[in-house]
């Protein structure tokens, strides 16, 4: 058997090496995916446990943080321990955050106050003193370092801080929770409290009972506080924060796994096809071997052995290569998720990859050799096959068309199973090429599509008008050359089902560039609302939902559904009049202005706004630069699982893409599927297959008719 296996290896070395190359690629991708799957989640959990991260965090105003509120929290089902801390919570703009101004809610804590829950770990410190400690995400993504200065615009005033150090914290992590965490020494914290009394809050860090669901506990706490008349400024739970922070990680793992499976299936289909061809071509030799005493099982094992050995060897090499690729992918995950992660080889991932690829290789190889068991030595030596007895092949003179057509039809009729296998292989190869091309196209050629799919509304410039100057500011900005449109688009916060969530407030949803609605309509009246995807199941279109803000709770009609990946689908849309019903002061408050222009004109438009609207606008933010930064990060991630192919058949690309992104909360993909791409891919693949077919049939030209007849 060993001699027969070596004979197979020497005779078909090229085929085995080609098979090994494909398995190597599959092993590299599958190994990376499984390594990330086995290590990212446990690393996150270990850090959260090490820093005693709270399961639920509730923030209320300092004046509302009474003993009665603490009693309500303590008596809520599922609450095991509560730790109150004084904090400052405010909307702020971080200047020069990766080259632009970044607007986000910020929470500043007292760095000198002792904490049992939500602890931090120091990663880097500045030489000398400092008056603000920043989180790892702010340092890495915002490009700040200890010893440098960071400026925050709070309440219309710029506050400058020297960065004392960088810490790892697991309470908020990245911008996905819509809050960035900072801490200041007690003296500076006290000065900030005096300067911004409206930002003084109390944070209740809650540890839940064993087995309790943090999301359910958070909802119960919000409902209990709402019934007690206590407005909640922030309510987050560890499960929701984790899901948001791990979004990119899950997406990468899914993409790598999809490619690995498709590549593996194609390679194994080729394996089966090749083995069947060997069995058919060497039928006489197989019959001789059986006549000499070799059993069908022995011959099968000899033919399967080279494939198994090549598979195991290629898998090990692919896994070794994955140790080079996985750390690079892991660094991107750490950057986006905001926690320390260094990807390393994982024994479980290696064992699963080797076992899976070796197992399916044996399965497909067995499918190819199973006909050997029924092989009769005498019939094989005489050139008689069971297939020829079962199938009657029509003679060429009875086939339609010319000689070429007749030969093609005869071959198709003579071997339907082989042709079916070839067709399946061609389909899977096209699917690989197609899926990869769609990802590459939307991540690199048109990166706006990927960014819009994972984001909400993305203007080029955001401006904050002065009090009662929203209308005048809009009119003056519209007159600036290069400005294509200006809309009022404000993000407020409301409560639904006991959960605080962002509310996008505007009368111009139809004028937005990134339509996040995926079903139904945007709200158009003061009594309508569009719900986020996470709330869709509980609130069908046409139903009534109660929305609260402060001490007011009103009923709205659900008219549509929207997506918001960063908010985990927990979001809603209201018109200006709809939100004014909840907060009458909103009618006279400044509304955030979104401006649209060509990306290249952004800097010039901002300069024009600052020079012509200085009396109407308090601040402008360059969102185009932030978009470019995010596109570079997400684009590099996507184009790295997408280097293996080009384009997909239109019918297959959209379902695969939509199903993949739906796992991270995307309900409406902004990807383009140009009709010419599948056609081009199909033509290219057809050309390659045609060239290979011509190459495989070259030996036919050397056949001597006389020799063939005499034999």
C-alpha positions as CSV (number, residue, x, y, z in Angstrom):
1,X,0.0,0.0,0.0
2,X,2.9,2.3,0.8
3,X,4.3,1.7,-2.7
4,X,1.0,2.5,-4.3
5,X,0.7,5.7,-2.3
6,X,4.2,6.8,-3.4
7,X,3.3,5.9,-6.9
8,X,0.2,8.2,-6.7
9,X,2.3,11.0,-5.3
10,X,5.0,10.8,-8.0
11,X,2.5,10.6,-10.8
12,X,0.2,13.4,-9.6
13,X,2.6,15.6,-7.7
14,X,1.4,18.8,-9.5
15,X,-2.2,18.1,-8.6
16,X,-1.3,17.4,-5.0
17,X,0.7,20.6,-4.7
18,X,-2.2,22.7,-6.2
19,X,-4.6,21.1,-3.7
20,X,-2.1,21.8,-0.9
21,X,-1.9,25.5,-1.9
22,X,-5.6,25.9,-1.7
23,X,-5.8,24.1,1.7
24,X,-3.0,26.4,2.9
25,X,-5.0,29.5,2.1
26,X,-8.1,28.0,3.8
27,X,-6.1,27.0,6.9
28,X,-4.6,30.4,7.2
29,X,-8.0,32.1,7.1
30,X,-9.8,29.5,9.2
31,X,-6.9,29.5,11.7
32,X,-7.0,33.3,12.1
33,X,-10.8,33.3,12.5
34,X,-10.8,30.5,15.1
35,X,-7.8,32.1,16.9
36,X,-9.7,35.4,17.2
37,X,-12.9,33.6,18.2
38,X,-11.1,31.7,20.9
39,X,-9.0,34.6,22.3
40,X,-10.8,38.0,21.8
41,X,-13.9,37.2,23.9
42,X,-12.0,35.5,26.8
43,X,-9.5,38.4,26.8
44,X,-12.3,40.9,27.0
45,X,-13.9,38.9,29.9
46,X,-10.7,38.6,31.7
47,X,-10.0,42.3,31.6
48,X,-13.6,43.1,32.7
49,X,-13.2,40.7,35.7
50,X,-9.8,42.0,36.6
51,X,-11.0,45.6,36.7
52,X,-14.2,44.7,38.4
53,X,-16.3,46.3,35.7
54,X,-19.9,47.1,36.8
55,X,-22.7,45.1,35.1
56,X,-24.9,48.2,35.0
57,X,-24.2,51.9,35.3
58,X,-27.0,54.4,36.0
59,X,-26.3,58.2,36.1
60,X,-28.7,60.7,37.6
61,X,-28.3,64.4,38.4
62,X,-26.6,65.1,41.7
63,X,-29.7,66.8,43.1
64,X,-31.8,63.7,42.3
65,X,-29.3,61.3,44.0
66,X,-31.2,61.0,47.3
67,X,-31.5,58.2,49.8
68,X,-34.8,57.3,48.2
69,X,-33.1,56.7,44.8
70,X,-30.5,54.5,46.4
71,X,-33.3,52.6,48.1
72,X,-35.1,52.1,44.8
73,X,-31.9,50.7,43.2
74,X,-31.1,48.4,46.1
75,X,-34.6,46.9,46.1
76,X,-34.6,46.2,42.3
77,X,-34.6,42.5,41.5
78,X,-31.2,41.3,40.3
79,X,-29.1,44.0,42.1
80,X,-26.3,42.5,44.2
81,X,-24.2,45.6,45.1
82,X,-24.2,49.3,44.4
83,X,-21.4,51.8,44.5
84,X,-22.2,55.6,44.1
85,X,-19.6,58.0,42.7
86,X,-19.6,61.7,41.9
87,X,-19.0,62.4,38.2
88,X,-19.3,65.1,35.7
89,X,-21.3,64.3,32.5
90,X,-21.4,66.8,29.7
91,X,-21.4,67.2,25.9
92,X,-17.9,68.1,24.8
93,X,-15.8,68.6,21.7
94,X,-12.3,67.2,21.8
95,X,-10.0,69.4,19.7
96,X,-7.5,67.8,17.4
97,X,-8.9,64.3,17.9
98,X,-7.0,62.6,15.1
99,X,-6.8,65.9,13.3
100,X,-10.3,67.0,13.7
101,X,-12.8,68.1,16.4
102,X,-14.7,65.2,17.8
103,X,-18.1,65.8,19.5
104,X,-19.2,63.3,22.1
105,X,-20.5,63.0,25.7
106,X,-17.7,62.8,28.2
107,X,-17.7,61.6,31.8
108,X,-15.0,62.9,34.1
109,X,-14.4,61.1,37.4
110,X,-12.4,61.9,40.5
111,X,-9.1,60.1,40.0
112,X,-8.3,60.2,43.7
113,X,-11.6,58.7,44.9
114,X,-11.4,55.0,45.9
115,X,-13.4,52.6,43.7
116,X,-14.4,49.0,44.1
117,X,-16.2,48.7,40.8
118,X,-15.1,50.2,37.4
119,X,-11.4,50.2,38.3
120,X,-8.7,51.2,35.8
121,X,-5.2,50.0,35.0
122,X,-2.4,52.4,34.2
123,X,-0.8,51.8,30.8
124,X,1.5,54.8,30.5
125,X,2.3,57.9,32.5
126,X,3.8,61.3,31.8
127,X,7.0,62.6,33.3
128,X,5.9,65.2,35.9
129,X,2.3,66.0,36.9
130,X,-0.8,66.2,34.8
131,X,-4.4,67.0,35.3
132,X,-6.3,64.6,33.1
133,X,-6.1,60.8,32.6
134,X,-7.4,59.5,29.3
135,X,-8.6,56.0,28.2
136,X,-6.7,53.8,25.8
137,X,-9.2,54.4,23.0
138,X,-8.8,58.1,23.2
139,X,-5.0,57.8,23.2
140,X,-4.7,55.4,20.3
141,X,-7.5,56.4,18.0
142,X,-7.4,60.1,18.9
143,X,-3.6,60.1,18.7
144,X,-2.8,61.6,22.1
145,X,0.2,60.7,24.4
146,X,1.1,61.3,28.0
147,X,2.7,64.7,28.6
148,X,0.8,66.3,25.6
149,X,-2.1,68.7,26.0
150,X,-5.7,67.9,25.2
151,X,-8.4,70.5,24.9
152,X,-12.1,70.0,25.5
153,X,-14.7,72.5,24.7
154,X,-17.3,72.3,27.4
155,X,-20.3,74.6,27.7
156,X,-18.9,77.1,25.2
157,X,-15.5,77.3,27.0
158,X,-12.2,75.6,26.1
159,X,-10.6,73.6,28.9
160,X,-6.9,72.7,28.5
161,X,-5.4,69.7,30.3
162,X,-2.0,68.1,30.4
163,X,-2.3,64.4,29.9
164,X,-1.1,62.7,33.1
165,X,-1.4,59.1,31.7
166,X,-3.3,56.5,29.8
167,X,-5.4,53.9,31.5
168,X,-7.3,50.8,30.4
169,X,-11.0,50.9,31.4
170,X,-13.8,48.5,30.5
171,X,-16.8,50.6,31.5
172,X,-17.2,52.5,28.2
173,X,-14.1,51.5,26.2
174,X,-14.7,53.2,22.8
175,X,-17.1,55.7,21.3
176,X,-19.7,53.0,20.7
177,X,-21.4,53.7,24.1
178,X,-21.6,57.3,23.0
179,X,-19.5,58.3,26.1
180,X,-15.7,58.7,26.6
181,X,-14.3,58.4,30.1
182,X,-11.7,60.7,31.7
183,X,-10.5,61.2,35.2
184,X,-9.0,64.3,36.9
185,X,-7.1,64.8,40.2
186,X,-9.3,65.8,43.1
187,X,-8.3,69.5,43.0
188,X,-9.0,69.8,39.2
189,X,-12.2,67.8,39.5
190,X,-13.4,70.2,42.2
191,X,-12.7,73.2,40.0
192,X,-14.6,71.6,37.1
193,X,-17.5,71.0,39.4
194,X,-17.6,74.6,40.4
195,X,-17.3,75.8,36.8
196,X,-20.0,73.5,35.4
197,X,-22.6,72.8,38.1
198,X,-25.1,71.6,35.5
199,X,-22.8,68.7,34.7
200,X,-22.7,67.4,38.3
201,X,-24.0,63.8,38.4
202,X,-24.0,60.7,40.5
203,X,-23.1,57.4,38.9
204,X,-24.4,54.2,40.5
205,X,-22.2,51.3,39.5
206,X,-24.3,48.1,39.9
207,X,-23.1,44.5,40.2
208,X,-25.9,42.1,39.4
209,X,-26.7,38.8,41.1
210,X,-25.2,35.5,39.8
211,X,-27.1,34.4,36.8
212,X,-29.0,37.7,36.3
213,X,-29.1,39.3,32.8
214,X,-27.5,42.8,32.9
215,X,-29.8,44.0,30.2
216,X,-32.9,42.9,32.1
217,X,-31.6,44.5,35.3
218,X,-30.9,47.7,33.6
219,X,-34.4,47.8,32.1
220,X,-35.9,47.1,35.5
221,X,-33.8,49.9,37.1
222,X,-34.9,52.4,34.5
223,X,-38.5,51.6,34.9
224,X,-38.3,51.7,38.6
225,X,-36.6,55.1,38.6
226,X,-39.1,56.4,36.0
227,X,-42.0,55.4,38.2
228,X,-40.2,57.2,41.1
229,X,-40.0,60.4,39.0
230,X,-36.2,60.3,38.8
231,X,-34.8,61.2,35.3
232,X,-31.9,59.0,34.2
233,X,-29.1,60.7,32.3
234,X,-27.3,57.5,31.3
235,X,-28.1,53.9,31.6
236,X,-25.8,51.3,30.1
237,X,-25.1,47.6,30.7
238,X,-22.0,45.5,30.2
239,X,-23.7,43.2,27.7
240,X,-24.7,46.0,25.3
241,X,-21.4,47.7,25.6
242,X,-19.6,44.5,24.9
243,X,-21.7,43.8,21.8
244,X,-20.9,47.3,20.4
245,X,-17.2,47.0,21.1
246,X,-16.9,43.6,19.6
247,X,-18.7,44.5,16.4
248,X,-15.6,44.7,14.2
249,X,-14.2,41.5,15.7
250,X,-17.4,39.5,14.9
251,X,-17.4,40.9,11.4
252,X,-13.8,39.9,10.7
253,X,-14.3,36.4,12.1
254,X,-17.4,35.9,9.9
255,X,-15.7,37.1,6.8
256,X,-12.6,34.9,7.4
257,X,-14.8,31.9,8.1
258,X,-17.0,32.4,5.0
259,X,-14.0,32.6,2.8
260,X,-12.3,29.6,4.5
261,X,-15.4,27.5,4.0
262,X,-15.9,28.4,0.4
263,X,-12.2,27.9,-0.5
264,X,-12.2,24.5,1.4
265,X,-15.3,23.3,-0.4
266,X,-13.8,24.2,-3.8
267,X,-10.5,22.5,-3.0
268,X,-12.2,19.3,-1.8
269,X,-14.5,19.2,-4.8
270,X,-11.4,19.4,-6.9
271,X,-10.0,16.5,-4.8
272,X,-13.0,14.4,-5.4
273,X,-13.0,15.2,-9.1
274,X,-9.3,14.4,-9.4
275,X,-9.6,11.0,-7.6
276,X,-12.6,10.0,-9.8
277,X,-10.6,10.8,-12.9
278,X,-7.7,8.7,-11.6
279,X,-10.0,5.8,-10.9
280,X,-11.5,6.0,-14.4
281,X,-8.2,6.5,-16.2
282,X,-6.4,3.7,-14.3
283,X,-9.3,1.3,-14.2
284,X,-7.3,-1.4,-15.8
285,X,-4.4,-1.0,-13.4
286,X,-6.9,-1.1,-10.5
287,X,-8.3,-4.3,-11.8
288,X,-4.8,-5.8,-12.0
289,X,-4.1,-4.8,-8.4
290,X,-7.3,-6.4,-7.3
291,X,-6.5,-9.5,-9.2
292,X,-3.1,-9.7,-7.5
293,X,-4.8,-9.7,-4.1
294,X,-5.1,-6.0,-3.1
295,X,-8.6,-5.3,-1.7
296,X,-10.6,-2.3,-2.6
297,X,-10.1,-0.9,0.9
298,X,-6.3,-1.1,0.6
299,X,-6.3,0.6,-2.8
300,X,-8.7,3.3,-1.5
301,X,-6.4,4.0,1.5
302,X,-3.4,4.2,-0.8
303,X,-5.2,6.8,-3.0
304,X,-6.5,8.8,0.0
305,X,-3.2,8.9,1.9
306,X,-1.4,11.5,-0.2
307,X,-4.4,13.8,0.0
308,X,-4.5,13.5,3.8
309,X,-0.8,14.0,4.2
310,X,-0.8,17.0,1.9
311,X,-3.8,18.4,3.8
312,X,-2.2,18.1,7.2
313,X,1.1,19.5,6.0
314,X,-0.5,22.4,4.2
315,X,-2.8,23.1,7.2
316,X,0.2,23.3,9.5
317,X,2.0,25.7,7.2
318,X,-1.2,27.7,6.8
319,X,-1.6,27.9,10.6
320,X,2.0,29.0,10.9
321,X,1.4,31.8,8.4
322,X,-1.8,32.8,10.3
323,X,0.4,33.6,13.3
324,X,1.8,36.5,11.1
325,X,-1.5,37.7,9.9
326,X,-3.6,37.4,13.1
327,X,-1.6,39.9,15.2
328,X,-2.1,42.6,12.5
329,X,-5.8,41.9,12.5
330,X,-5.8,41.8,16.3
331,X,-4.2,45.3,16.5
332,X,-7.1,46.6,14.4
333,X,-9.6,45.0,16.7
334,X,-7.9,46.4,19.8
335,X,-7.9,49.9,18.2
336,X,-11.6,49.8,17.5
337,X,-12.6,48.0,20.7
338,X,-10.4,50.1,23.0
339,X,-8.8,47.4,25.1
340,X,-5.4,45.7,25.2
341,X,-5.2,42.6,23.0
342,X,-2.2,40.8,21.5
343,X,-3.3,37.9,19.3
344,X,-1.2,34.7,19.9
345,X,-1.5,31.2,18.6
346,X,-4.2,29.2,20.2
347,X,-3.9,25.4,20.6
348,X,-7.7,24.9,20.4
349,X,-7.8,26.9,17.1
350,X,-5.0,24.8,15.7
351,X,-6.5,21.5,16.7
352,X,-10.0,22.4,15.4
353,X,-8.6,23.6,12.1
354,X,-6.4,20.5,11.6
355,X,-9.3,18.2,12.6
356,X,-11.9,20.0,10.5
357,X,-9.8,20.2,7.3
358,X,-8.4,16.7,7.6
359,X,-11.8,15.3,8.4
360,X,-13.6,16.8,5.4
361,X,-10.6,15.9,3.2
362,X,-11.1,12.2,4.2
363,X,-14.8,12.5,3.5
364,X,-14.5,14.0,0.0
365,X,-11.6,11.6,-0.9
366,X,-13.7,8.7,0.3
367,X,-16.5,9.9,-2.0
368,X,-14.1,9.8,-4.9
369,X,-12.8,6.3,-4.3
370,X,-15.9,4.5,-3.1
371,X,-16.5,3.1,-6.6
372,X,-13.4,0.9,-6.1
373,X,-15.2,-1.4,-3.8
374,X,-17.6,-2.5,-6.6
375,X,-14.8,-2.8,-9.1
376,X,-14.6,-6.3,-10.7
377,X,-11.0,-7.3,-11.7
378,X,-11.9,-9.1,-14.9
379,X,-14.3,-6.4,-16.1
380,X,-11.7,-3.7,-15.3
381,X,-8.9,-5.6,-17.2
382,X,-11.2,-6.0,-20.2
383,X,-12.2,-2.3,-20.1
384,X,-15.8,-3.0,-19.2
385,X,-17.3,-0.7,-16.6
386,X,-20.6,-0.9,-14.7
387,X,-21.3,2.7,-15.8
388,X,-21.0,1.7,-19.5
389,X,-23.5,-1.1,-18.9
390,X,-25.9,1.2,-17.1
391,X,-25.7,4.2,-19.6
392,X,-26.2,3.9,-23.3
393,X,-24.2,6.5,-25.1
394,X,-25.8,7.8,-28.3
395,X,-23.5,7.5,-31.3
396,X,-22.1,10.7,-32.8
397,X,-24.0,10.4,-36.0
398,X,-27.3,10.7,-34.0
399,X,-26.2,13.8,-32.2
400,X,-27.5,17.2,-33.4
401,X,-25.1,19.9,-34.8
402,X,-21.6,19.7,-36.2
403,X,-18.8,17.4,-34.9
404,X,-17.8,19.7,-32.1
405,X,-21.3,20.1,-30.8
406,X,-21.9,16.3,-31.1
407,X,-18.8,15.5,-29.1
408,X,-19.7,18.0,-26.4
409,X,-23.2,16.6,-26.1
410,X,-22.0,13.1,-26.0
411,X,-19.6,13.8,-23.2
412,X,-22.3,15.6,-21.2
413,X,-24.7,12.7,-21.6
414,X,-22.0,10.1,-20.9
415,X,-20.9,11.6,-17.5
416,X,-23.7,13.6,-15.9
417,X,-22.4,13.2,-12.3
418,X,-19.0,14.5,-13.3
419,X,-20.5,17.4,-15.1
420,X,-22.7,18.2,-12.1
421,X,-19.6,18.2,-9.9
422,X,-17.8,20.6,-12.4
423,X,-20.8,22.9,-12.4
424,X,-20.9,23.0,-8.6
425,X,-17.2,23.8,-8.5
426,X,-17.6,26.6,-11.1
427,X,-20.4,28.0,-9.0
428,X,-18.5,28.0,-5.8
429,X,-15.4,29.5,-7.4
430,X,-17.6,32.3,-8.9
431,X,-19.1,32.8,-5.4
432,X,-15.7,33.2,-3.8
433,X,-14.5,35.6,-6.5
434,X,-17.8,37.5,-6.3
435,X,-18.1,37.9,-2.6
436,X,-14.5,39.0,-2.3
437,X,-14.9,41.6,-5.1
438,X,-18.0,43.1,-3.5
439,X,-16.2,43.6,-0.2
440,X,-13.1,45.0,-2.0
441,X,-15.1,47.3,-4.2
442,X,-17.2,48.8,-1.3
443,X,-14.2,49.0,1.1
444,X,-11.6,50.5,-1.3
445,X,-13.1,51.8,-4.5
446,X,-16.3,53.3,-2.9
447,X,-15.4,53.4,0.8
448,X,-18.3,55.7,1.6
449,X,-20.6,52.6,1.1
450,X,-18.9,50.7,3.9
451,X,-18.7,53.7,6.2
452,X,-22.4,54.5,5.6
453,X,-23.4,50.9,6.3
454,X,-21.8,51.0,9.7
455,X,-22.7,54.6,10.6
456,X,-25.7,56.9,10.8
457,X,-25.9,60.3,9.1
458,X,-22.5,61.5,8.0
459,X,-22.3,65.2,6.8
460,X,-19.1,66.9,5.9
461,X,-19.4,69.6,8.5
462,X,-21.4,70.0,11.8
463,X,-22.1,73.4,13.2
464,X,-23.6,74.5,16.6
465,X,-25.5,77.7,16.2
466,X,-25.9,80.3,18.9
467,X,-29.0,80.6,21.0
468,X,-32.1,81.4,18.9
469,X,-29.9,81.8,15.8
470,X,-30.6,78.4,14.1
471,X,-32.8,79.7,11.2
472,X,-30.5,82.7,10.4
473,X,-27.4,80.5,10.6
474,X,-29.0,78.0,8.1
475,X,-29.8,80.8,5.6
476,X,-26.4,82.4,5.8
477,X,-24.5,79.0,5.5
478,X,-26.6,78.0,2.5
479,X,-25.3,81.1,0.7
480,X,-21.7,80.0,1.0
481,X,-20.3,78.8,-2.3
482,X,-19.7,75.0,-2.3
483,X,-22.4,74.3,0.3
484,X,-24.9,71.9,-1.3
485,X,-27.4,71.6,1.5
486,X,-27.9,72.4,5.2
487,X,-30.3,70.5,7.5
488,X,-31.2,70.7,11.2
489,X,-30.3,67.3,12.7
490,X,-30.1,67.1,16.5
491,X,-29.3,64.1,18.6
492,X,-31.4,64.2,21.9
493,X,-32.2,61.5,24.4
494,X,-35.5,59.9,25.3
495,X,-36.7,56.8,27.2
496,X,-38.6,53.9,25.7
497,X,-39.6,50.8,27.6
498,X,-37.5,52.0,30.5
499,X,-34.3,52.4,28.4
500,X,-32.6,55.7,27.6
501,X,-31.5,56.0,24.0
502,X,-30.5,58.5,21.4
503,X,-33.3,60.2,19.4
504,X,-32.5,61.7,16.0
505,X,-34.6,64.8,15.7
506,X,-35.1,66.5,12.4
507,X,-37.7,67.6,9.8
508,X,-35.4,66.8,6.9
509,X,-34.9,63.0,7.1
510,X,-35.6,62.7,3.4
511,X,-32.8,65.1,2.7
512,X,-30.1,63.1,4.4
513,X,-27.4,61.4,2.4
514,X,-27.3,58.1,4.3
515,X,-30.8,56.7,4.6
516,X,-30.8,54.5,7.6
517,X,-34.5,53.6,7.3
518,X,-34.9,50.0,6.2
519,X,-38.7,49.5,6.5
520,X,-41.7,51.8,6.6
521,X,-41.3,55.6,6.7
522,X,-39.5,58.4,8.6
523,X,-41.7,60.3,11.0
524,X,-43.5,63.2,9.4
525,X,-45.8,64.6,12.1
526,X,-45.6,65.4,15.8
527,X,-47.2,62.1,16.7
528,X,-45.0,59.7,14.7
529,X,-41.8,57.9,15.5
530,X,-39.4,55.5,13.7
531,X,-37.9,52.8,15.9
532,X,-34.4,51.2,15.9
533,X,-34.0,47.6,14.8
534,X,-33.5,46.4,18.4
535,X,-37.0,47.6,19.2
536,X,-38.7,46.4,16.1
537,X,-40.0,43.1,17.3
538,X,-41.7,44.6,20.4
539,X,-43.2,47.5,18.4
540,X,-44.8,46.7,15.1
541,X,-45.5,49.4,12.5
542,X,-48.8,51.1,13.3
543,X,-48.6,50.3,17.1
544,X,-48.4,52.9,19.8
545,X,-45.3,53.4,22.0
546,X,-44.8,55.6,25.1
547,X,-41.8,57.9,24.9
548,X,-40.6,59.7,28.0
549,X,-38.3,62.7,28.6
550,X,-37.8,64.3,32.0
551,X,-41.2,64.0,33.7
552,X,-43.2,63.8,30.5
553,X,-44.5,60.6,28.9
554,X,-46.4,60.7,25.6
555,X,-47.8,58.3,23.0
556,X,-46.4,58.1,19.5
557,X,-47.3,55.9,16.4
558,X,-44.6,53.7,15.0
559,X,-44.3,54.4,11.2
560,X,-40.9,52.8,10.4
561,X,-37.7,51.1,11.4
562,X,-34.1,52.4,11.3
563,X,-30.7,51.0,11.9
564,X,-27.8,52.3,14.0
565,X,-25.0,49.9,14.5
566,X,-23.1,52.0,17.0
567,X,-26.2,52.2,19.2
568,X,-26.9,48.5,18.8
569,X,-30.3,49.4,17.2
570,X,-31.5,51.1,20.4
571,X,-32.4,54.4,18.8
572,X,-35.4,56.3,17.4
573,X,-36.3,59.2,15.1
574,X,-38.7,62.1,15.9
575,X,-39.6,65.3,14.1
576,X,-38.9,68.7,15.7
577,X,-42.5,69.0,16.7
578,X,-42.5,65.5,18.0
579,X,-39.6,66.1,20.3
580,X,-40.9,69.6,21.3
581,X,-44.0,67.8,22.7
582,X,-41.6,66.2,25.2
583,X,-39.3,69.2,25.8
584,X,-41.1,72.5,25.0
585,X,-37.7,74.4,25.4
586,X,-36.4,72.6,22.3
587,X,-38.3,74.9,20.1
588,X,-36.1,77.8,21.2
589,X,-32.9,75.8,21.7
590,X,-30.1,75.7,19.1
591,X,-30.5,72.8,16.6
592,X,-27.3,71.1,15.4
593,X,-26.7,71.9,11.7
594,X,-25.5,69.3,9.2
595,X,-23.8,70.7,6.1
596,X,-23.0,68.8,2.9
597,X,-20.4,69.7,0.3
598,X,-17.7,68.0,-1.7
599,X,-15.1,66.4,0.6
600,X,-12.3,68.5,-1.0
601,X,-14.2,71.7,-0.2
602,X,-14.7,70.9,3.5
603,X,-11.8,73.0,4.9
604,X,-12.7,76.0,2.7
605,X,-16.4,75.8,3.7
606,X,-15.4,75.7,7.4
607,X,-13.2,78.8,7.0
608,X,-16.1,80.6,5.2
609,X,-18.5,79.7,8.1
610,X,-16.0,80.9,10.7
611,X,-15.5,84.2,8.8
612,X,-19.1,85.0,7.7
613,X,-21.1,83.4,10.5
614,X,-19.0,84.1,13.6
615,X,-21.9,85.9,15.3
616,X,-24.3,83.0,14.6
617,X,-22.2,79.8,15.0
618,X,-20.4,78.9,18.2
619,X,-18.4,75.9,16.8
620,X,-17.8,73.9,13.7
621,X,-16.6,70.3,13.3
622,X,-14.8,68.7,10.4
623,X,-16.6,65.4,10.0
624,X,-15.0,64.6,6.7
625,X,-11.6,64.1,8.3
626,X,-13.1,61.8,10.9
627,X,-14.9,59.9,8.0
628,X,-11.6,59.5,6.2
629,X,-9.9,58.2,9.3
630,X,-12.6,55.6,9.9
631,X,-12.7,54.6,6.3
632,X,-9.0,53.9,6.4
633,X,-9.5,51.6,9.4
634,X,-12.5,49.8,8.2
635,X,-11.3,49.7,4.6
636,X,-8.0,48.0,5.6
637,X,-9.9,45.4,7.6
638,X,-12.3,44.6,4.7
639,X,-9.8,44.6,1.9
640,X,-7.4,42.3,3.9
641,X,-10.3,39.0,4.0
642,X,-11.0,40.1,0.2
643,X,-7.7,39.6,-1.6
644,X,-8.7,36.2,-3.0
645,X,-11.3,37.1,-5.6
646,X,-13.0,39.7,-7.7
647,X,-16.8,39.7,-8.1
648,X,-20.0,37.8,-7.5
649,X,-23.1,36.9,-9.4
650,X,-25.6,39.6,-8.5
651,X,-28.2,37.2,-7.2
652,X,-25.7,35.6,-4.8
653,X,-23.7,38.7,-3.7
654,X,-26.5,40.7,-2.1
655,X,-28.0,37.9,0.1
656,X,-24.6,36.8,1.3
657,X,-23.6,40.5,2.1
658,X,-26.9,41.3,3.8
659,X,-26.9,38.2,5.9
660,X,-23.3,38.8,7.0
661,X,-23.8,42.3,8.1
662,X,-27.2,41.6,9.7
663,X,-25.3,39.7,12.4
664,X,-23.9,43.0,13.7
665,X,-27.2,44.9,13.5
666,X,-27.2,46.2,9.9
667,X,-30.7,45.9,8.5
668,X,-30.1,48.0,5.4
669,X,-26.8,47.7,3.5
670,X,-25.5,50.7,1.5
671,X,-23.3,48.5,-0.7
672,X,-23.5,48.8,-4.5
673,X,-23.8,45.7,-6.7
674,X,-22.9,47.0,-10.2
675,X,-24.4,44.8,-12.8
676,X,-21.2,44.7,-14.9
677,X,-19.2,43.2,-12.1
678,X,-20.8,39.7,-12.1
679,X,-20.7,39.7,-15.9
680,X,-17.0,40.6,-15.9
681,X,-16.2,38.0,-13.3
682,X,-18.1,35.3,-15.1
683,X,-16.4,36.1,-18.4
684,X,-13.0,36.1,-16.7
685,X,-13.7,32.8,-14.9
686,X,-15.0,31.3,-18.2
687,X,-11.8,32.4,-20.0
688,X,-9.6,30.8,-17.3
689,X,-11.6,27.6,-17.3
690,X,-11.5,27.5,-21.1
691,X,-7.7,27.9,-21.1
692,X,-7.3,25.2,-18.5
693,X,-9.6,22.9,-20.5
694,X,-7.6,23.5,-23.6
695,X,-4.4,22.7,-21.7
696,X,-5.8,19.5,-20.3
697,X,-6.9,18.3,-23.8
698,X,-3.5,19.1,-25.4
699,X,-2.4,15.4,-25.2
700,X,-5.3,14.5,-27.5
701,X,-3.5,16.1,-30.4
702,X,-0.6,13.6,-30.0
703,X,-2.8,10.6,-30.3
704,X,-2.0,8.4,-33.4
705,X,-5.2,7.1,-35.0
706,X,-3.3,4.1,-36.4
707,X,-1.9,3.2,-33.0
708,X,-5.2,3.7,-31.3
709,X,-6.9,1.4,-33.7
710,X,-4.3,-1.3,-33.4
711,X,-4.4,-1.2,-29.7
